[in-house]
């Protein structure tokens, strides 16, 4: 079974390759490392780092050395994180160690969640029904954004030959997504957030119109609902069954329903293009969540164009986790890779026993791999939770 842990380059540079790879393999019992090779900003508490206890990574940078010829003439260009420019090529060293018997190497790659690039290229970001930009989300319909992500993964896979590339956010993102000091005095409901996340940028409008969708009718309805939400005295859902009811919640609104069905196309076709340009020896999988349809992810369609998916079940009960994995397996197809993403945080699982129950439920439901979040963010003793989980996992 595939067993990996999402890990940051700064943790490896702070703690050292020998300690990190040794802890992942010998203490946690893993056979792979998932290195963040393209990532966004944040503030990270570093419990084990001997160098720092808080770290603010550069926004929207990459953690490998790109091949200049692959980026000639591209509108959107990558920026290498200073920590890699100064500290060395972490990914190259992990691949070298893999080739001499070490851990398999996966590239955890954030695709379209990039505020730095969104601010530099506002024409490439998603825009709500009023045309307001979401600078943190490059749009999967935009040709420059698509070219950037495809070049990113092509460069990674041809230059470094990782075992797997894990695609995070090759899709539309929600409205509330931890942007700097977000303010909401209205009290947005889940459906309000969804309406504000729906993209009507020029690229989406042109692409959907070419597919025969009445984009303007859909936009007007969404704009109307956003205005009504802003005028309510207190929050009140229009669709009490949302999001559990899925796209069926909007079937009575034909133009919008058609638009929502269409918006899976740019996501699925982008993943297909990524896969086509990646090195043939490298597997391409999607990192997704239970309600991935909110971002335009159609697992059934995606399963036809890439190698599988990792479904994150953070904070879910074992029964809920199993249901999500069974649904994912049915959508992807039995021949595709299906992994489960588990978070080793105290508010997500109750100790080693809780982690084990969740992992067992996922494996029993069809998971062929487990990814744990996140090496540098948790105390060392939680690595023992992972080993205990894996030692007693079904089929291990």
C-alpha positions as CSV (number, residue, x, y, z in Angstrom):
1,X,0.0,0.0,0.0
2,X,1.1,3.5,-0.8
3,X,1.9,5.4,2.4
4,X,3.1,9.0,2.3
5,X,3.2,12.3,4.3
6,X,2.8,15.8,3.0
7,X,6.0,17.7,3.8
8,X,7.5,21.1,3.3
9,X,10.9,21.9,1.9
10,X,11.7,24.2,4.8
11,X,11.1,21.4,7.3
12,X,13.7,19.2,5.5
13,X,16.2,22.1,5.4
14,X,15.6,22.9,9.0
15,X,15.8,19.3,10.3
16,X,18.1,17.7,7.7
17,X,17.5,15.0,5.1
18,X,18.7,12.1,7.2
19,X,16.4,12.9,10.1
20,X,13.3,13.7,8.0
21,X,13.6,10.6,5.8
22,X,14.6,8.5,8.7
23,X,11.6,9.6,10.8
24,X,9.2,9.1,7.8
25,X,10.4,5.6,7.1
26,X,11.5,4.2,10.4
27,X,9.3,6.0,12.9
28,X,6.1,6.6,11.0
29,X,6.4,3.5,8.8
30,X,5.9,5.3,5.5
31,X,7.3,4.4,2.0
32,X,7.0,7.8,0.3
33,X,7.3,11.5,0.9
34,X,5.0,14.1,-0.7
35,X,7.0,17.3,-1.1
36,X,5.2,20.6,-1.6
37,X,6.7,21.7,-5.0
38,X,4.4,24.6,-5.6
39,X,2.7,26.3,-2.7
40,X,0.9,29.4,-1.4
41,X,1.4,31.7,1.6
42,X,0.4,31.1,5.2
43,X,1.6,31.2,8.7
44,X,2.9,27.8,10.0
45,X,3.6,26.8,13.6
46,X,6.8,24.7,13.5
47,X,6.8,22.5,16.6
48,X,10.0,20.6,15.8
49,X,12.2,23.0,13.9
50,X,15.4,23.9,15.7
51,X,15.6,27.1,13.6
52,X,12.1,28.7,14.1
53,X,8.7,28.2,15.7
54,X,6.7,30.2,13.1
55,X,7.3,30.4,9.4
56,X,5.7,32.6,6.7
57,X,6.5,31.0,3.3
58,X,6.6,33.2,0.2
59,X,3.4,33.3,-1.7
60,X,2.8,31.4,-4.9
61,X,6.4,30.1,-5.4
62,X,7.8,26.8,-6.5
63,X,10.3,24.6,-4.7
64,X,12.3,23.2,-7.5
65,X,14.5,24.6,-10.3
66,X,12.6,25.1,-13.5
67,X,14.0,24.4,-17.0
68,X,14.3,27.8,-18.7
69,X,13.5,26.5,-22.2
70,X,10.1,25.2,-21.1
71,X,9.1,28.7,-20.1
72,X,10.2,30.6,-23.2
73,X,7.4,32.9,-24.3
74,X,5.0,32.1,-21.4
75,X,2.9,34.9,-20.1
76,X,2.8,33.5,-16.5
77,X,6.3,32.7,-15.1
78,X,7.2,30.7,-12.0
79,X,9.3,32.1,-9.1
80,X,11.7,29.9,-7.2
81,X,11.3,30.3,-3.4
82,X,14.2,32.0,-1.9
83,X,14.7,29.1,0.6
84,X,15.4,26.8,-2.4
85,X,17.5,29.3,-4.2
86,X,19.6,29.7,-1.1
87,X,19.3,26.3,0.6
88,X,19.6,23.9,-2.3
89,X,17.4,21.7,-4.5
90,X,15.5,19.6,-2.0
91,X,13.5,17.7,-4.6
92,X,16.7,16.7,-6.5
93,X,18.2,15.3,-3.3
94,X,15.1,13.4,-2.5
95,X,15.0,11.9,-6.0
96,X,18.7,11.0,-5.7
97,X,18.0,9.2,-2.4
98,X,15.0,7.4,-3.9
99,X,17.2,6.1,-6.7
100,X,19.6,4.6,-4.1
101,X,16.8,2.8,-2.2
102,X,15.1,5.6,-0.3
103,X,11.5,6.8,-0.1
104,X,9.4,7.2,-3.2
105,X,9.0,10.8,-4.2
106,X,5.6,12.6,-4.8
107,X,5.3,16.2,-5.9
108,X,2.4,17.9,-4.0
109,X,1.6,20.6,-6.5
110,X,-0.7,23.5,-5.8
111,X,-2.0,24.5,-9.3
112,X,-4.4,27.5,-9.4
113,X,-4.4,28.8,-5.8
114,X,-1.8,31.6,-6.3
115,X,-2.4,35.1,-5.0
116,X,1.0,36.3,-6.1
117,X,0.4,35.4,-9.7
118,X,-3.3,36.5,-9.5
119,X,-2.2,40.0,-8.5
120,X,0.4,40.0,-11.3
121,X,-2.1,38.7,-13.9
122,X,-5.6,39.9,-12.9
123,X,-6.9,39.0,-16.3
124,X,-6.3,35.3,-15.5
125,X,-8.2,35.1,-12.2
126,X,-11.8,34.0,-11.5
127,X,-14.4,36.7,-11.2
128,X,-17.8,36.6,-9.5
129,X,-21.2,37.5,-11.0
130,X,-20.3,41.2,-10.6
131,X,-16.9,40.9,-12.2
132,X,-15.0,41.3,-8.9
133,X,-11.7,39.4,-9.0
134,X,-10.6,36.5,-6.7
135,X,-6.9,37.2,-6.8
136,X,-6.1,33.9,-5.0
137,X,-7.6,31.7,-7.8
138,X,-6.3,31.6,-11.3
139,X,-9.1,30.4,-13.5
140,X,-9.1,26.9,-15.1
141,X,-10.8,28.4,-18.2
142,X,-8.1,31.0,-18.8
143,X,-5.5,30.0,-21.5
144,X,-2.5,31.6,-19.7
145,X,-3.4,30.0,-16.4
146,X,-3.8,26.6,-18.1
147,X,-0.5,27.0,-19.9
148,X,1.2,27.8,-16.6
149,X,0.0,24.8,-14.8
150,X,0.7,22.4,-17.7
151,X,4.2,23.8,-18.0
152,X,4.7,23.4,-14.3
153,X,3.8,19.7,-14.2
154,X,5.6,19.0,-17.5
155,X,8.8,20.6,-16.1
156,X,8.5,18.7,-12.8
157,X,8.0,15.3,-14.4
158,X,10.5,15.5,-17.2
159,X,13.3,17.1,-15.2
160,X,12.9,15.2,-11.9
161,X,10.9,12.0,-12.7
162,X,8.9,11.8,-9.4
163,X,6.7,8.8,-8.9
164,X,3.5,10.8,-8.5
165,X,2.3,14.3,-9.0
166,X,-0.5,15.2,-6.6
167,X,-2.6,18.0,-8.0
168,X,-4.2,20.4,-5.5
169,X,-6.6,23.1,-6.7
170,X,-6.7,22.6,-10.5
171,X,-10.2,23.9,-10.2
172,X,-12.5,26.7,-9.0
173,X,-12.1,27.7,-5.4
174,X,-14.6,28.9,-2.8
175,X,-15.2,32.5,-1.8
176,X,-14.1,32.1,1.8
177,X,-10.7,30.6,1.6
178,X,-8.5,32.2,4.3
179,X,-7.5,35.3,2.4
180,X,-5.7,37.9,4.5
181,X,-8.1,39.3,7.2
182,X,-11.4,38.2,5.5
183,X,-14.4,40.1,6.7
184,X,-18.0,39.0,6.5
185,X,-20.6,40.9,8.5
186,X,-23.5,39.5,6.5
187,X,-23.2,35.9,7.7
188,X,-22.9,34.1,4.4
189,X,-24.5,30.7,4.2
190,X,-22.8,27.8,2.5
191,X,-24.9,28.5,-0.7
192,X,-24.0,32.2,-0.6
193,X,-20.3,31.3,-0.5
194,X,-20.9,29.0,-3.5
195,X,-22.7,31.7,-5.5
196,X,-19.9,34.1,-4.8
197,X,-17.4,31.5,-6.0
198,X,-19.0,31.0,-9.3
199,X,-16.8,32.4,-12.1
200,X,-18.1,34.6,-14.9
201,X,-14.8,35.9,-16.2
202,X,-14.3,36.5,-19.9
203,X,-12.7,33.1,-20.4
204,X,-15.5,31.2,-18.7
205,X,-18.2,33.2,-20.5
206,X,-16.6,32.6,-23.9
207,X,-15.9,28.9,-23.2
208,X,-19.4,28.2,-21.9
209,X,-21.1,30.2,-24.6
210,X,-19.2,28.2,-27.2
211,X,-20.7,25.1,-25.6
212,X,-24.2,26.5,-26.0
213,X,-24.8,27.6,-22.4
214,X,-26.9,30.7,-21.7
215,X,-24.2,32.3,-19.5
216,X,-25.8,35.7,-19.1
217,X,-29.1,34.2,-17.7
218,X,-27.1,32.2,-15.2
219,X,-25.0,35.2,-14.2
220,X,-28.1,37.4,-13.7
221,X,-29.7,34.8,-11.4
222,X,-26.6,34.3,-9.3
223,X,-26.1,38.1,-9.1
224,X,-29.7,38.5,-7.9
225,X,-29.2,35.9,-5.1
226,X,-26.0,37.6,-4.0
227,X,-27.8,40.9,-3.7
228,X,-30.6,39.3,-1.8
229,X,-28.1,37.7,0.6
230,X,-26.5,41.1,1.2
231,X,-29.9,42.6,2.0
232,X,-31.1,40.0,4.5
233,X,-31.3,41.1,8.1
234,X,-30.0,37.7,9.3
235,X,-28.6,34.7,7.4
236,X,-31.3,32.4,5.9
237,X,-30.7,29.6,3.4
238,X,-32.6,29.6,0.1
239,X,-31.8,25.9,-0.4
240,X,-31.9,24.0,2.9
241,X,-30.8,20.8,1.2
242,X,-27.5,22.4,0.0
243,X,-24.8,21.1,-0.4
244,X,-25.9,17.6,0.3
245,X,-28.4,17.8,-2.6
246,X,-25.7,18.5,-5.1
247,X,-26.4,20.0,-8.4
248,X,-30.0,18.7,-8.2
249,X,-30.7,21.7,-5.9
250,X,-30.7,23.9,-8.9
251,X,-32.5,21.8,-11.5
252,X,-35.5,24.1,-11.4
253,X,-33.3,26.9,-12.8
254,X,-32.3,25.5,-16.3
255,X,-29.7,28.2,-17.3
256,X,-27.9,28.0,-14.0
257,X,-28.1,24.2,-13.8
258,X,-26.6,23.9,-17.3
259,X,-23.9,26.3,-16.4
260,X,-23.0,24.3,-13.3
261,X,-22.9,21.1,-15.3
262,X,-20.6,22.9,-17.9
263,X,-18.1,24.2,-15.3
264,X,-16.7,20.7,-14.8
265,X,-15.4,20.9,-18.4
266,X,-12.5,23.3,-17.9
267,X,-11.3,21.4,-14.8
268,X,-11.5,18.0,-16.4
269,X,-9.9,19.1,-19.7
270,X,-7.1,20.9,-17.8
271,X,-6.3,17.7,-15.9
272,X,-6.3,15.8,-19.2
273,X,-3.9,18.3,-20.7
274,X,-1.6,18.1,-17.6
275,X,-1.6,14.3,-17.9
276,X,-0.9,14.4,-21.6
277,X,2.2,16.7,-21.2
278,X,3.6,14.9,-18.1
279,X,6.3,12.3,-18.4
280,X,4.7,8.9,-19.1
281,X,6.4,7.3,-16.1
282,X,4.8,9.7,-13.7
283,X,1.3,9.1,-12.3
284,X,-1.0,12.1,-12.1
285,X,-3.6,12.1,-9.3
286,X,-6.0,14.7,-8.0
287,X,-6.2,15.8,-4.4
288,X,-9.9,16.3,-3.7
289,X,-12.6,16.6,-1.0
290,X,-16.0,15.0,-0.5
291,X,-17.9,18.0,-2.1
292,X,-15.4,18.5,-4.9
293,X,-18.3,19.3,-7.3
294,X,-18.4,22.7,-5.6
295,X,-15.1,23.5,-7.3
296,X,-16.1,21.9,-10.6
297,X,-14.5,18.5,-10.0
298,X,-16.3,15.6,-11.6
299,X,-14.5,12.5,-10.3
300,X,-16.2,10.3,-13.0
301,X,-14.8,12.5,-15.8
302,X,-11.5,13.0,-14.1
303,X,-11.0,9.3,-13.6
304,X,-11.0,8.9,-17.4
305,X,-8.2,11.4,-17.9
306,X,-5.7,10.8,-15.1
307,X,-4.5,8.0,-12.7
308,X,-6.8,8.5,-9.8
309,X,-7.4,10.7,-6.7
310,X,-6.6,11.2,-3.1
311,X,-9.8,12.1,-1.2
312,X,-9.3,14.1,2.0
313,X,-11.5,13.1,4.9
314,X,-10.3,15.6,7.5
315,X,-12.5,15.6,10.6
316,X,-14.8,12.9,9.3
317,X,-16.1,10.0,11.3
318,X,-15.0,6.5,10.2
319,X,-18.4,5.9,8.8
320,X,-18.4,9.2,6.9
321,X,-14.9,8.5,5.6
322,X,-15.8,5.1,4.4
323,X,-18.8,6.5,2.5
324,X,-16.7,9.1,0.8
325,X,-14.1,6.5,-0.3
326,X,-16.8,4.1,-1.6
327,X,-18.4,6.9,-3.6
328,X,-14.9,7.9,-4.9
329,X,-14.1,4.4,-6.0
330,X,-17.4,4.0,-7.8
331,X,-16.8,7.3,-9.6
332,X,-13.2,6.8,-10.5
333,X,-13.4,3.2,-11.5
334,X,-11.9,0.2,-9.8
335,X,-8.7,0.2,-11.9
336,X,-7.7,3.8,-10.8
337,X,-5.6,4.7,-7.8
338,X,-7.7,5.8,-4.8
339,X,-6.0,7.3,-1.7
340,X,-7.3,8.8,1.5
341,X,-5.9,12.0,3.0
342,X,-5.9,12.0,6.8
343,X,-5.0,14.9,9.1
344,X,-3.0,14.1,12.3
345,X,-4.5,17.0,14.2
346,X,-6.2,16.6,17.6
347,X,-9.4,18.3,16.5
348,X,-9.6,15.8,13.6
349,X,-8.9,12.5,15.3
350,X,-8.9,11.3,18.9
351,X,-5.4,10.1,19.3
352,X,-3.8,7.0,17.7
353,X,-6.9,5.0,18.2
354,X,-9.1,7.5,16.4
355,X,-6.6,7.8,13.5
356,X,-6.5,4.0,13.2
357,X,-10.3,3.7,13.1
358,X,-10.5,6.3,10.4
359,X,-7.7,4.7,8.3
360,X,-9.1,1.2,8.7
361,X,-12.5,2.5,7.5
362,X,-10.9,4.1,4.4
363,X,-8.9,1.0,3.5
364,X,-11.9,-1.3,4.0
365,X,-13.8,1.0,1.6
366,X,-11.2,0.7,-1.1
367,X,-8.3,3.1,-0.4
368,X,-5.0,1.8,-1.8
369,X,-3.0,4.5,-0.3
370,X,-2.9,6.8,2.7
371,X,-1.5,10.4,2.9
372,X,-1.0,12.0,6.2
373,X,-1.0,15.8,6.9
374,X,1.5,17.2,7.8
375,X,5.1,16.3,8.8
376,X,6.4,19.7,10.0
377,X,3.1,20.8,11.6
378,X,2.8,18.1,14.2
379,X,4.8,17.1,17.3
380,X,7.1,14.1,16.7
381,X,5.1,11.8,18.9
382,X,2.2,11.9,16.4
383,X,4.4,10.1,14.0
384,X,4.0,7.2,16.4
385,X,0.2,7.4,15.8
386,X,0.9,6.8,12.1
387,X,3.1,3.8,12.7
388,X,0.6,2.2,15.1
389,X,-2.1,2.9,12.5
390,X,-0.2,1.2,9.7
391,X,1.0,-1.7,11.8
392,X,-2.6,-2.8,12.4
393,X,-4.2,-1.6,9.1
394,X,-6.2,-4.2,7.1
395,X,-4.0,-5.9,4.5
396,X,-0.7,-4.6,5.9
